[in-house]
Amino acid sequence: MRKLALALLVLLALVILFHQYLLRSAGDWLVQSEPLTRADAALVLNTGVEIYARLREAAALYRDGFVDQVVLNGNRKVDELRALEQQGYQPLLPWHAENAHILHFLGVDPEDIIAISAEDAYDTVSEASSVGKQLLAQGIRSVIVTTSKFHTRRAGFIWRDLYGQQLKIQTAAARDDPYDPASWWRSGRQIRWVLAEYGAWLFYYWKTGLF
C-alpha cells in the first residue's frame, strides 16, 4: 500500500512539473501537417461556426492552383425536419447557398463548386462514408480534405482508412482556425475541441473493434 501511495505521489509530482509539456504534446498530436500536391478537389468538411476558416482554406487552395474544384457537403436532416417537410415546409434557399456564395466571394468560380447532400451524416465517419461514395461516383480520385487544425489527424486517418485504396487523400489545416496547440487549455472553447476530439478517437477505436 505504501509503495502504491508513493508511486501515485511521484506520478502526481511529475504531472505538476511537466503539465504544460504534457498539455502541449496532447494539443500538438491532433494537428497533422503535410506538404501538399495537386488534387482534383478540396473537400470542405461540414461543421458549425468553424466552417468559415475551412471555406477560406479551400478557396486559397483553389486560387493557388492546388485544386480545380471545391466540394461542399451538408443538408443534414433529423426526423423532426423531415416531418416538417412532409407537412409542406420548404427552406428559403438551397442548403448550400450561403457557403457557395462565400466561396464565390473568395474567388471560386461557381461552376467549380460541387455540392454533395449527406442527409444522414452525423460525425466524421458517417460523413466520409456518404460523401466519399459520391465523390467516386463523380469521377474524383484525389482530394485535399480541408478542416480545422485540431481535426486534421483524425479526419485524415478516417478518410484513408475508408478510401485509401480508391482516393488519394491529403489534409490541409485551415490557417485561419484559432486553435493553438501551445495554449489550448487556457480557452474554454479550445478545451471543448480537444476533449471532444480525443473522445471521438476513443469512440472510433471502440466502434471499429480496434480495442
C-alpha positions as CSV (number, residue, x, y, z in Angstrom):
1,M,0.0,0.0,0.0
2,R,2.8,2.4,0.9
3,K,4.5,1.6,-2.5
4,L,1.3,2.4,-4.3
5,A,0.9,5.7,-2.5
6,L,4.5,6.6,-3.1
7,A,4.1,5.8,-6.8
8,L,1.0,7.9,-7.0
9,L,2.7,10.8,-5.3
10,V,5.7,10.6,-7.7
11,L,3.3,10.5,-10.7
12,L,1.4,13.5,-9.4
13,A,4.6,15.4,-8.9
14,L,5.7,14.6,-12.5
15,V,2.3,15.8,-13.8
16,I,2.6,19.0,-11.9
17,L,6.2,19.6,-13.0
18,F,5.6,18.8,-16.7
19,H,1.9,19.6,-17.1
20,Q,2.5,22.3,-19.7
21,Y,4.7,20.0,-21.7
22,L,2.1,17.2,-21.5
23,L,-0.8,19.5,-22.4
24,R,1.1,20.9,-25.3
25,S,2.0,17.5,-26.6
26,A,-1.6,16.5,-26.4
27,G,-2.6,19.5,-28.4
28,D,0.2,19.1,-30.9
29,W,-0.6,15.4,-31.6
30,L,-4.0,16.3,-33.0
31,V,-2.6,18.5,-35.7
32,Q,-1.2,16.8,-38.8
33,S,0.8,18.8,-41.3
34,E,1.9,17.6,-44.7
35,P,3.3,19.1,-47.9
36,L,0.5,19.3,-50.5
37,T,0.5,18.3,-54.1
38,R,-2.2,18.9,-56.7
39,A,-5.6,17.2,-56.3
40,D,-8.9,17.1,-58.1
41,A,-10.8,18.9,-55.4
42,A,-10.7,20.5,-52.0
43,L,-13.2,18.9,-49.7
44,V,-14.6,21.1,-47.0
45,L,-15.7,19.0,-44.0
46,N,-19.0,20.2,-42.6
47,T,-19.2,21.7,-39.1
48,G,-20.7,24.6,-37.2
49,V,-19.1,28.1,-36.9
50,E,-15.7,26.5,-37.6
51,I,-16.6,26.1,-41.2
52,Y,-15.7,29.7,-42.2
53,A,-12.0,29.1,-41.7
54,R,-12.3,25.8,-43.7
55,L,-14.0,27.7,-46.5
56,R,-11.3,30.2,-46.6
57,E,-8.6,27.5,-46.8
58,A,-10.4,25.7,-49.6
59,A,-10.7,28.9,-51.6
60,A,-7.0,29.6,-51.0
61,L,-6.1,26.1,-52.3
62,Y,-8.3,26.8,-55.4
63,R,-6.7,30.2,-56.1
64,D,-3.2,28.8,-55.6
65,G,-3.8,26.1,-58.2
66,F,-3.7,23.1,-55.9
67,V,-7.3,22.1,-56.9
68,D,-9.7,22.6,-59.8
69,Q,-12.9,22.2,-57.7
70,V,-14.2,22.7,-54.2
71,V,-16.6,20.3,-52.7
72,L,-19.2,21.3,-50.1
73,N,-21.3,18.8,-48.2
74,G,-24.2,19.2,-45.8
75,N,-28.0,19.2,-45.9
76,R,-28.1,17.3,-42.6
77,K,-31.6,16.2,-41.6
78,V,-33.2,14.8,-38.5
79,D,-36.7,13.2,-38.1
80,E,-38.2,16.5,-36.9
81,L,-37.1,18.3,-40.1
82,R,-38.3,15.5,-42.3
83,A,-41.7,15.6,-40.5
84,L,-41.9,19.4,-41.3
85,E,-41.0,18.7,-44.9
86,Q,-43.8,16.1,-45.1
87,Q,-46.2,18.8,-43.9
88,G,-45.1,21.1,-46.8
89,Y,-42.2,23.0,-45.3
90,Q,-39.6,24.3,-47.8
91,P,-36.4,26.1,-47.0
92,L,-36.0,29.7,-48.3
93,L,-32.7,28.8,-50.0
94,P,-30.9,25.6,-51.1
95,W,-28.9,24.2,-48.2
96,H,-25.5,25.0,-49.8
97,A,-26.4,28.5,-51.0
98,E,-24.6,30.6,-48.2
99,N,-21.3,28.6,-48.2
100,A,-21.2,28.5,-52.1
101,H,-21.8,32.3,-52.0
102,I,-18.8,32.7,-49.6
103,L,-16.6,30.6,-51.9
104,H,-17.6,32.7,-54.9
105,F,-16.8,35.8,-52.9
106,L,-13.4,34.3,-52.1
107,G,-12.6,33.7,-55.8
108,V,-14.0,30.3,-56.6
109,D,-15.9,30.0,-59.9
110,P,-19.5,28.8,-59.1
111,E,-19.1,26.3,-61.9
112,D,-16.2,24.7,-59.9
113,I,-18.3,24.2,-56.7
114,I,-19.7,20.8,-56.1
115,A,-22.5,20.4,-53.5
116,I,-23.0,16.9,-52.1
117,S,-26.0,16.2,-49.9
118,A,-25.3,13.9,-46.9
119,E,-28.6,14.0,-45.0
120,D,-27.8,11.2,-42.5
121,A,-24.2,12.1,-41.7
122,Y,-23.7,13.0,-38.0
123,D,-20.0,12.7,-37.5
124,T,-16.7,12.4,-39.4
125,V,-17.1,8.7,-40.1
126,S,-20.6,8.9,-41.4
127,E,-19.7,12.0,-43.4
128,A,-16.8,10.2,-45.0
129,S,-18.9,7.1,-45.7
130,S,-21.6,9.1,-47.5
131,V,-19.5,11.8,-49.2
132,G,-16.7,9.5,-50.3
133,K,-19.0,7.3,-52.3
134,Q,-20.5,10.3,-54.1
135,L,-17.0,11.7,-54.9
136,L,-16.0,8.4,-56.5
137,A,-19.3,8.3,-58.5
138,Q,-18.4,11.8,-59.9
139,G,-15.0,10.6,-61.0
140,I,-13.0,12.4,-58.4
141,R,-9.9,10.4,-57.4
142,S,-7.9,12.8,-55.3
143,V,-8.9,15.3,-52.6
144,I,-7.4,17.7,-50.1
145,V,-9.6,17.3,-47.0
146,T,-9.9,20.9,-45.6
147,T,-10.7,21.0,-41.9
148,S,-9.8,22.6,-38.6
149,K,-6.3,22.2,-37.2
150,F,-7.4,20.0,-34.3
151,H,-9.3,17.8,-36.6
152,T,-6.7,17.1,-39.3
153,R,-5.1,13.9,-37.9
154,R,-8.4,12.1,-37.2
155,A,-10.0,13.3,-40.4
156,G,-7.1,12.1,-42.5
157,F,-6.9,8.8,-40.6
158,I,-10.6,8.1,-41.2
159,W,-10.7,9.1,-44.8
160,R,-7.6,7.0,-45.6
161,D,-9.0,4.1,-43.6
162,L,-12.2,4.1,-45.6
163,Y,-10.9,5.1,-49.1
164,G,-7.1,4.8,-49.1
165,Q,-7.3,2.3,-51.9
166,Q,-9.6,4.4,-54.1
167,L,-8.8,8.0,-53.3
168,K,-5.6,9.9,-52.8
169,I,-6.2,11.7,-49.5
170,Q,-4.3,14.8,-48.3
171,T,-5.3,17.0,-45.4
172,A,-5.0,20.8,-45.1
173,A,-5.5,22.6,-41.8
174,A,-7.4,25.9,-42.0
175,R,-4.8,28.6,-41.5
176,D,-7.3,31.0,-40.0
177,D,-8.5,28.5,-37.5
178,P,-7.9,29.9,-34.0
179,Y,-6.8,26.6,-32.4
180,D,-3.4,26.9,-30.6
181,P,-1.8,23.7,-29.5
182,A,0.6,25.7,-27.3
183,S,-2.1,27.2,-25.1
184,W,-5.4,25.4,-25.8
185,W,-6.1,24.7,-22.1
186,R,-6.5,28.5,-21.5
187,S,-9.5,28.7,-23.7
188,G,-12.9,27.2,-22.8
189,R,-13.8,26.8,-26.5
190,Q,-10.5,25.1,-27.3
191,I,-10.7,22.8,-24.3
192,R,-14.0,21.6,-25.6
193,W,-12.5,21.0,-29.0
194,V,-9.6,18.9,-27.6
195,L,-11.7,16.8,-25.2
196,A,-14.3,16.2,-28.0
197,E,-11.5,15.2,-30.4
198,Y,-9.9,12.7,-28.0
199,G,-13.3,11.3,-27.1
200,A,-14.0,10.9,-30.8
201,W,-10.8,8.9,-31.2
202,L,-11.8,6.6,-28.4
203,F,-15.3,6.1,-29.9
204,Y,-13.8,5.3,-33.3
205,Y,-11.5,2.7,-31.9
206,W,-14.3,1.2,-29.8
207,K,-16.7,1.2,-32.8
208,T,-14.3,-0.4,-35.2
209,G,-13.2,-3.0,-32.6
210,L,-9.6,-2.0,-32.5
211,F,-9.6,-2.4,-28.8
